[in-house]
Amino acid sequence: MAAAQDDIYALYIVALIYLNGNGVEKDADKGMAYLERSAVLGNADAQLVLAGRYYSGDFIAKDIEKAREWLEKAAALGNEKAKNALQTF
């Protein structure tokens, strides 16, 4: 499986599958683990979603500073949504 080989896009897709329960039982812990791994490895989309989770407190403890950090990382990789979010943060 590509996710097992640290493919950042596969990790991101698997994260969304578990977080949303698409075809599997919803599992926030697994989903967040895959999401964080993808983000740490440099997936800007995963970084943006992780920032949103920290901001809202969904599936993870709310942490505004971590939300900003992940937005900044995603923006540095060129994610336009992250750049826009930082303007109003």
C-alpha positions in Angstrom: 0.0 0.0 0.0 1.3 3.4 -1.0 0.4 4.9 2.4 2.6 2.4 4.1 5.5 3.7 1.9 4.9 7.3 3.1 3.4 8.5 -0.2 2.1 11.9 0.9 -0.9 11.9 -1.4 -1.9 8.3 -0.5 -1.6 9.2 3.2 -3.8 12.2 2.7 -6.5 10.2 0.9 -6.4 7.4 3.5 -6.8 10.1 6.2 -9.9 11.5 4.5 -11.4 8.1 4.1 -11.0 7.3 7.8 -12.1 10.8 8.9 -15.2 10.7 6.8 -16.0 7.0 7.0 -16.0 6.5 3.3 -16.2 2.7 2.8 -14.8 2.1 6.2 -15.9 2.6 9.8 -15.2 6.2 10.7 -12.0 6.3 12.8 -10.8 9.8 13.9 -7.6 8.5 15.5 -6.4 6.7 12.4 -7.6 9.5 10.2 -5.7 12.1 12.2 -2.6 10.0 12.3 -2.5 9.6 8.5 -3.3 13.3 8.1 -0.5 14.4 10.4 2.0 12.1 8.7 1.1 13.5 5.3 1.4 17.0 6.6 4.7 16.4 8.3 6.1 14.9 5.0 5.1 18.1 3.1 1.6 17.7 1.7 0.2 21.3 1.6 -3.4 20.1 1.3 -2.9 17.9 4.4 -1.3 20.9 6.2 -4.3 23.0 5.3 -6.8 20.5 6.6 -4.8 19.9 9.7 -4.7 23.6 10.4 -8.5 23.6 10.1 -8.8 20.8 12.5 -6.6 22.6 15.1 -8.5 25.8 14.5 -12.0 24.1 15.0 -11.0 21.5 17.5 -12.5 18.7 15.4 -10.9 15.3 16.2 -8.0 17.1 18.0 -7.6 19.5 20.9 -8.2 23.1 19.7 -4.9 25.0 19.3 -4.9 28.3 17.5 -1.1 28.6 17.4 -0.7 25.1 15.8 -3.4 26.1 13.3 -1.4 29.2 12.3 1.9 27.1 12.1 0.3 24.6 9.7 -1.3 27.4 7.7 2.1 29.0 7.3 3.7 25.8 6.2 1.0 25.2 3.6 1.2 28.8 2.4 5.0 28.4 2.1 4.4 25.4 -0.2 2.1 27.6 -2.4 -1.3 26.6 -1.1 -3.5 29.5 -2.1 -6.3 28.7 0.3 -3.7 28.8 3.2 -2.4 32.1 1.9 -5.9 33.5 1.9 -6.7 32.1 5.3 -3.6 33.7 6.8 -4.7 37.2 5.6 -7.8 37.0 7.8 -6.3 34.9 10.6 
